[in-house]
Amino acid sequence: MQLILEIKTQLNKVKIVSVTSRILKNKMNYFDVIDAEKILSAYGDSTNIANWAKNDVALAIDINMVIRRTDSLFGENDDMTRGNVAIILKMYYSGVSTHDIARMLKRNKSI
């Protein structure tokens, strides 16, 4: 399957993180974290994360899919390119570990 995505188009971070977490839960047997609020409380802007996304974002943080920013904010409205999203999804479907994904994204400063 060939993905055709315009690399410069921006997508909202919280939505991409949420979709990726839901793929993990639905297709790879991951579960919601026990205390999402506790995990999210490490971020100064955690109250800005939409209620519908909190469990998904907490899972992503818990498995190190989200790289912690130096300003201690999650940045739910930050943009990600379609190219970055395609890399995340391709790696998950290829069975690459979350540690490898986080390392690669940190190198590219994507999230």
N, C-alpha and C positions, 0 to 999 in steps of 0.2 A: 504494500500500500504506500503510495506516495503522498506526502503531505505538502500541499501548496499553501503557504502562508506568507502574507506580506510582512516582512521582518519589522518594518517601522511602525506598524499598527500597535497601539498600546492597549493593554488590558489591566483591569483593576486587580491588585495583589490579593485582596481578601477573597475575591471570587475564584481566582486560580488556585489558591491554597485550599479553599473549600472543596472545589471540584476534585482536586488531586487526592485529598483525604477521603472523600466519598468513594473514589475508585478503589483506594486501599481497603476501605471497609466492605464494599460490595463485592469486589473481585478477589481480594487477597486476604480476607478474613481478619482484618484489623478491627479493633473495637474502640469505642469512645473511651477517653480517659476517665478516671474515677472522679477527679476534682478539677474540672476545666477552669473554674474561677481562680483557683490557687495557681495554676500554671500561667494563666493570663495576667495575674496580678504583678508579674515581673516586668510588665510593660506599662509605662506611664500613660499610654493612651488606650489601654485595654477597654475602658468604658465606651470607647467609640466603635468598637467592633460590634457589628450587628448581632442580635441575639441568635438569629438563624445560623450564623457562622461560628459561634463560639466553640462548640464541641469540635468542629472540623479544624479550626485554627489551633486549638489546644492539642489535638492529636499531632498535627504537623510540627508544632513546637516540641512536643514530647519525643518525637522520633528524629529530631534534629533536621527536619526538612527546611525549617526557617532559620536563617543565619541571624543571630542576635546583632542588632545594630549598636554602634557605639553610643548613640544618644538614648538608648533604652526605650525606644518607641517601636511599635509594631509597624506603623505606617500603612494602615489598612487601605488607604486610597492611593498608595504609590502605584505607579504603572510598571508593568512588565511587558516586554515585547512578545509577539507571537512566537518568535524564534526561541526565546527562553522557555516558554510554555511547551513548545514542541519537544525540546530537549528533556524537560522533566517527564512528560508523558511517555516518550520513547524509552527513556531509561527505566521507568517503572515497569512498563510492559516487557522490557528485555530482562527483567529480574536483577537489575543493578541495585545494590544496597543503598539505603537512605544515606548512609555515611558517605558513600562515593558521590551521590548526587549533591549533598551539602558541600562537600569539598570542591566539586566542580563549579557550583554556583558561586561559592565564596571567591574562587579564583576569577570568575567573570564579573563579580560584584553585581549579580542580577537581583538578589533579594536580600 
